[in-house]
Amino acid sequence: MAGSFAAKAQYADPINIPVYYSVKEAMADKKAKQLNLRDQKLFYVPKDLSKLKHLEFLNLMRNNLEYWDKEIFTLKELEVLNFKLNGIKYVPGDIANLKKLIRVDFSDNSISYLPQEIKALTKLQYLHLSFNLLISIPEGIGNCKDLEVLELDNNQLSYLPQNITKLKKLKNLQLGFNQFHEFDGSWLNFPNLEILNMESNSISYLPEQIEKQKKLRTLMLTNNKLEVLPQGITNLKELRLLSLANNKLKTLPEGIENLTELKTLLLNGNPISNSEKERIKKALPNCKIYF
């Protein structure tokens, strides 16, 4: 169905389905599915929004919204909700009413709290929460078992809930620029994870469980406090990009030559000796290495 396809995309699909730019305009179409209110300097959502019962796509990006209007939670068919670049401080439990949500973008706000009710969003595939003020993620996130992309970078997180291990479809996990001091390997159990970003935290070690992430293609650990890497990292046979710049590494593990698919290795800003640099270059002849 064209409507479902459009809703799964990050942006509207104006070719197949009309996109309206005001509620008044959309109300002329009794089955309006896409509404783009981006950059309209809104301080509140128009009350007639609740009349758009068939709406699947709602873009409220870059407005002046600080509070939630109840009209949003009446849109039971909504699949895409974009709230990026506003001023909201929390997500209410009423979000559970929007059970068909597939993609949600709450990035670049001032959100410090996510409700347990997020567990009701079982169809969610993309959750963008970058650049907020979150200090924790509710256990309910584990119920969103269709999640493929979870962006939590640039928050104030120092731990993850144990239930996050239930996200078996997760492919992209962004945790950079938070306050992780320890890397708890117990949650490293994502069989489909391809991208893991934990750059700019304060991690001093990488757990051996990293080797469980067999499909990992990108591993970002720049700007941490790593002094040594576990042997298991040499088992990540699908790895293409490994970023270890600005750590405290003096050497890489034996067996690094097993990373035959590695194309880019960032090691600049580490106290690596010239002899070790030569060993690494010899072990990875087809990899672009930055010292």
KEFI-242448 format. One record per residue (C-alpha): residue in one letter; z, y, x. Coordinates in steps of 0.2 Angstrom, whole numbers. Each point is the difference from the previous one (the first is absolute). Layout:
// KEFI-242448
ATOM,res,z,y,x
ATOM,a,Z,Y,X
...
This chain:
// KEFI-242448
ATOM,res,z,y,x
ATOM,m,0,0,0
ATOM,a,-5,17,7
ATOM,g,16,8,-5
ATOM,s,11,-12,9
ATOM,f,-11,1,16
ATOM,a,2,19,-1
ATOM,a,19,-1,-2
ATOM,k,2,-11,16
ATOM,a,-10,13,10
ATOM,q,10,14,8
ATOM,y,-10,13,-8
ATOM,a,-8,1,-17
ATOM,d,-17,-7,-4
ATOM,p,-11,14,-8
ATOM,i,-16,-10,1
ATOM,n,5,-14,-12
ATOM,i,14,9,-10
ATOM,p,2,18,-4
ATOM,v,13,10,9
ATOM,y,9,14,-9
ATOM,y,8,15,8
ATOM,s,11,6,-14
ATOM,v,10,-8,-14
ATOM,k,-9,10,-13
ATOM,e,-17,-6,7
ATOM,a,6,-18,0
ATOM,m,7,1,-18
ATOM,a,-18,2,-6
ATOM,d,-3,-18,6
ATOM,k,11,-12,-10
ATOM,k,-1,-13,14
ATOM,a,1,11,15
ATOM,k,5,-10,15
ATOM,q,0,12,15
ATOM,l,9,16,2
ATOM,n,0,10,16
ATOM,l,12,15,0
ATOM,r,1,2,18
ATOM,d,3,17,8
ATOM,q,3,9,-17
ATOM,k,17,8,5
ATOM,l,9,-9,-14
ATOM,f,19,1,-2
ATOM,y,0,-12,-14
ATOM,v,-11,-13,-8
ATOM,p,-9,6,-16
ATOM,k,9,-8,-15
ATOM,d,-17,-6,-8
ATOM,l,-1,-12,15
ATOM,s,9,-13,-11
ATOM,k,-15,0,-12
ATOM,l,-11,-8,13
ATOM,k,5,-17,-4
ATOM,h,-15,-8,9
ATOM,l,3,9,17
ATOM,e,-2,-11,15
ATOM,f,-1,12,14
ATOM,l,11,16,2
ATOM,n,-1,11,15
ATOM,l,14,14,1
ATOM,m,-2,2,19
ATOM,r,4,17,8
ATOM,n,9,9,-14
ATOM,n,17,8,-2
ATOM,l,8,-15,-9
ATOM,e,19,-2,3
ATOM,y,6,-9,-15
ATOM,w,-7,-15,-10
ATOM,d,-7,4,-18
ATOM,k,3,-14,-12
ATOM,e,-18,1,-6
ATOM,i,-5,-10,16
ATOM,f,10,-15,-5
ATOM,t,-10,-2,-17
ATOM,l,-16,-4,10
ATOM,k,2,-19,-2
ATOM,e,-18,-3,6
ATOM,l,2,9,16
ATOM,e,-6,-9,16
ATOM,v,-1,14,13
ATOM,l,13,14,2
ATOM,n,-2,13,13
ATOM,f,15,12,3
ATOM,k,-3,4,18
ATOM,l,5,17,7
ATOM,n,12,6,-14
ATOM,g,18,3,1
ATOM,i,8,-14,-10
ATOM,k,17,-6,7
ATOM,y,2,-17,-9
ATOM,v,-9,-13,-10
ATOM,p,8,-4,-17
ATOM,g,3,-17,-7
ATOM,d,-13,4,-14
ATOM,i,-13,-4,13
ATOM,a,2,-18,-6
ATOM,n,-9,5,-16
ATOM,l,-16,1,10
ATOM,k,-2,-19,2
ATOM,k,-19,0,4
ATOM,l,1,11,15
ATOM,i,-10,-6,15
ATOM,r,1,15,11
ATOM,v,13,13,2
ATOM,d,0,14,12
ATOM,f,17,10,2
ATOM,s,-3,5,18
ATOM,d,4,18,6
ATOM,n,14,4,-12
ATOM,s,19,1,2
ATOM,i,5,-17,-8
ATOM,s,17,-7,6
ATOM,y,2,-13,-13
ATOM,l,-10,-15,-7
ATOM,p,6,-9,-16
ATOM,q,3,-19,-1
ATOM,e,-12,1,-15
ATOM,i,-14,1,12
ATOM,k,1,-19,-2
ATOM,a,-9,1,-16
ATOM,l,-16,5,8
ATOM,t,-6,-17,3
ATOM,k,-18,5,1
ATOM,l,2,13,14
ATOM,q,-11,-3,15
ATOM,y,1,17,9
ATOM,l,16,10,2
ATOM,h,-1,16,10
ATOM,l,17,8,4
ATOM,s,-3,9,17
ATOM,f,8,16,4
ATOM,n,15,0,-11
ATOM,l,19,-1,2
ATOM,l,4,-18,-4
ATOM,i,15,-9,9
ATOM,s,-2,-16,-9
ATOM,i,-12,-11,-10
ATOM,p,6,-9,-16
ATOM,e,1,-19,0
ATOM,g,-11,0,-15
ATOM,i,-15,4,11
ATOM,g,-1,-19,3
ATOM,n,-5,-3,-18
ATOM,c,-16,10,4
ATOM,k,-9,-16,6
ATOM,d,-18,7,0
ATOM,l,4,14,12
ATOM,e,-13,0,14
ATOM,v,4,18,7
ATOM,l,17,7,2
ATOM,e,1,17,9
ATOM,l,18,6,4
ATOM,d,-3,9,16
ATOM,n,8,17,3
ATOM,n,16,-3,-10
ATOM,q,18,-3,6
ATOM,l,1,-19,-2
ATOM,s,10,-10,12
ATOM,y,-1,-17,-9
ATOM,l,-10,-10,-13
ATOM,p,6,-10,-14
ATOM,q,0,-19,2
ATOM,n,-11,-2,-15
ATOM,i,-14,8,8
ATOM,t,-5,-17,7
ATOM,k,-6,-5,-17
ATOM,l,-15,11,2
ATOM,k,-11,-14,6
ATOM,k,-17,10,-3
ATOM,l,5,15,11
ATOM,k,-13,4,12
ATOM,n,5,18,6
ATOM,l,18,5,3
ATOM,q,3,18,7
ATOM,l,17,4,6
ATOM,g,-3,12,14
ATOM,f,10,16,2
ATOM,n,16,-7,-7
ATOM,q,18,-3,7
ATOM,f,-1,-19,4
ATOM,h,11,-4,14
ATOM,e,-1,-19,-2
ATOM,f,-15,-10,-4
ATOM,d,7,-14,-12
ATOM,g,-11,-15,2
ATOM,s,6,-8,-16
ATOM,w,-13,10,-10
ATOM,l,-14,-4,11
ATOM,n,-7,-13,-12
ATOM,f,-17,7,-7
ATOM,p,-13,-13,2
ATOM,n,-15,13,-4
ATOM,l,7,15,10
ATOM,e,-14,8,10
ATOM,i,7,17,5
ATOM,l,18,3,5
ATOM,n,5,18,5
ATOM,m,17,4,7
ATOM,e,-4,14,12
ATOM,s,12,14,3
ATOM,n,16,-9,-4
ATOM,s,14,-5,12
ATOM,i,-3,-19,2
ATOM,s,6,-8,16
ATOM,y,-6,-17,-3
ATOM,l,-14,-9,-9
ATOM,p,6,-17,-9
ATOM,e,-7,-16,5
ATOM,q,-5,-2,-19
ATOM,i,-15,11,3
ATOM,e,-10,-15,5
ATOM,k,1,-6,-19
ATOM,q,-12,14,-4
ATOM,k,-15,-10,4
ATOM,k,-13,12,-8
ATOM,l,6,16,8
ATOM,r,-14,10,7
ATOM,t,9,17,3
ATOM,l,17,2,7
ATOM,m,7,18,3
ATOM,l,16,2,10
ATOM,t,-3,16,9
ATOM,n,15,11,4
ATOM,n,14,-12,-1
ATOM,k,12,-7,13
ATOM,l,-7,-17,3
ATOM,e,4,-7,17
ATOM,v,-7,-17,-2
ATOM,l,-11,-10,-12
ATOM,p,3,-17,-7
ATOM,q,-11,-14,6
ATOM,g,-6,-3,-18
ATOM,i,-10,15,0
ATOM,t,-13,-9,11
ATOM,n,-3,-12,-15
ATOM,l,-7,14,-11
ATOM,k,-18,-6,2
ATOM,e,-8,12,-12
ATOM,l,7,16,8
ATOM,r,-13,14,3
ATOM,l,11,15,3
ATOM,l,17,0,8
ATOM,s,8,17,3
ATOM,l,16,0,12
ATOM,a,-2,17,7
ATOM,n,16,10,4
ATOM,n,12,-14,2
ATOM,k,10,-7,14
ATOM,l,-10,-15,4
ATOM,k,-2,-6,18
ATOM,t,-10,-15,-3
ATOM,l,-9,-10,-13
ATOM,p,4,-19,-4
ATOM,e,-9,-14,9
ATOM,g,-14,-6,-12
ATOM,i,-6,17,-4
ATOM,e,-18,-7,4
ATOM,n,2,-10,-17
ATOM,l,-4,16,-9
ATOM,t,-19,-3,1
ATOM,e,-4,11,-15
ATOM,l,10,15,7
ATOM,k,-12,15,1
ATOM,t,12,15,3
ATOM,l,17,0,9
ATOM,l,10,16,2
ATOM,l,13,-1,14
ATOM,n,1,18,6
ATOM,g,17,7,2
ATOM,n,8,-16,6
ATOM,p,7,-3,18
ATOM,i,-13,-14,4
ATOM,s,-3,-3,19
ATOM,n,-17,0,7
ATOM,s,0,-19,4
ATOM,e,5,-3,-19
ATOM,k,-14,11,-5
ATOM,e,-12,-10,10
ATOM,r,7,-16,-8
ATOM,i,-3,6,-17
ATOM,k,-17,6,3
ATOM,k,-5,-17,7
ATOM,a,8,-9,-15
ATOM,l,-9,11,-13
ATOM,p,-18,3,8
ATOM,n,-8,5,-17
ATOM,c,14,11,-6
ATOM,k,0,19,2
ATOM,i,17,4,8
ATOM,y,9,17,2
ATOM,f,14,1,13
